[in-house]
Amino acid sequence: MTTQPSRELETFPNPKPGRDYQIHLEAPEFTCLCPKTGQPDFATLEITYVPDATCVELKSLKLYLWSFRDEGCFHEAVTNRILDDLVAAVSPRRMTVEARFFVRGGITTRVVATHEKG
């Protein structure tokens, strides 16, 4: 297999930097591991942002999200880490990362983390 998970997020120039517009990305196959049991956790991630100078390149985002597959992460921590890494990569005007984790032990988890440029 030549494609491997990666923590490198690539970007490209925003084609309309003078306009506020929203990009909405949905990743329904996000997985990481429960740090307590080692069992897989499954989630749908929704990333919504208003770009500034750059946009995130989608293949690099896919490989980035894949990199969490074998990592033990609390839901709150992984959602905030993804937001922090995306903000560092693209410096958006606004961004929200919402993680909706599937039911485990009768409980679903929804974590929403936001960023606004100051």
Number of C-alpha atoms within 10 A of each C-alpha: 3 3 6 9 15 15 15 13 20 17 16 11 14 15 12 12 14 10 11 13 11 12 13 12 14 14 14 14 12 20 21 23 19 17 14 9 8 13 12 14 20 20 21 17 24 17 21 17 26 20 25 21 16 19 22 21 14 13 11 17 21 17 17 20 21 18 18 19 17 14 15 18 20 14 21 14 11 17 22 19 15 19 21 17 15 21 21 11 16 22 22 20 16 18 23 20 25 21 26 20 20 15 12 10 6 6 8 11 13 15 16 16 17 17 16 13 10 5
